[in-house]
Amino acid sequence: KGYGKVEWREDLKKCLKTAGIENQSIVFLFTDTQIVKESFMEDINAVLNSGDVPNIYGNDEIEAIGGVMRPILQAAGQPQTKSALYSAYLQRVQSNLHVVLAMSPVGD
């Protein structure tokens, strides 16, 4: 019950899509009290390293991302391969997503 991995991944996807698809700057604020599962930190680490979380998107979501990015790459005269489309999306995520980690210096 409550907030688990499924809800976490959905919220994280919303932030990533806002940054990548909508091309809007967004701040993701994450405090140490929000670490319900260790996998949350693993996902944050992946976002910090690459702007991506492995296997977070289904095939339909990757196709939708490609559909948004295709005209942008076409207008820029760049190739529109699946890899190039996703790479351009990740570049937008890396540019627009700002992660703030707030950790308390006080122990439990």
PEWOWO-V750883 format. One record per backbone hydrogen bond with DSSP energy under -1.0 kcal/mol. NH is the residue of the N-H (numbers start at 1). CO is the residue of the C=O. E is the energy in kcal/mol with one decimal. If there is no record, write none. Layout:
[[NH:CO:E] [NH:CO:E]]
This chain:
[[8:4:-2.4] [9:5:-2.7] [10:6:-2.0] [11:7:-2.4] [12:8:-2.6] [13:9:-2.5] [14:10:-1.9] [15:11:-1.7] [16:12:-2.5] [17:13:-2.9] [18:14:-2.1] [19:15:-2.1] [20:16:-2.8] [21:17:-1.9] [22:17:-1.9] [24:18:-2.0] [26:96:-2.5] [28:98:-3.0] [30:100:-2.9] [32:102:-2.1] [34:31:-1.9] [35:32:-1.1] [36:34:-1.8] [40:37:-1.5] [42:38:-1.6] [43:39:-2.2] [44:40:-2.2] [45:41:-2.6] [46:42:-2.0] [47:43:-2.3] [48:44:-2.6] [49:45:-2.2] [50:46:-2.7] [51:47:-1.3] [56:53:-1.7] [62:58:-2.1] [63:59:-2.2] [64:60:-1.9] [65:61:-2.3] [66:62:-2.4] [67:63:-2.2] [68:64:-1.6] [69:65:-2.3] [70:66:-2.3] [73:69:-2.5] [74:70:-2.6] [75:71:-2.3] [76:72:-1.3] [77:74:-1.3] [78:73:-2.9] [85:81:-2.6] [86:82:-2.1] [87:83:-2.3] [88:84:-2.3] [89:85:-1.9] [90:86:-2.6] [91:87:-2.1] [92:88:-1.8] [93:89:-2.2] [94:90:-2.9] [95:91:-1.8] [96:92:-2.4] [97:93:-2.8] [98:26:-2.8] [100:28:-3.0] [102:30:-2.7]]
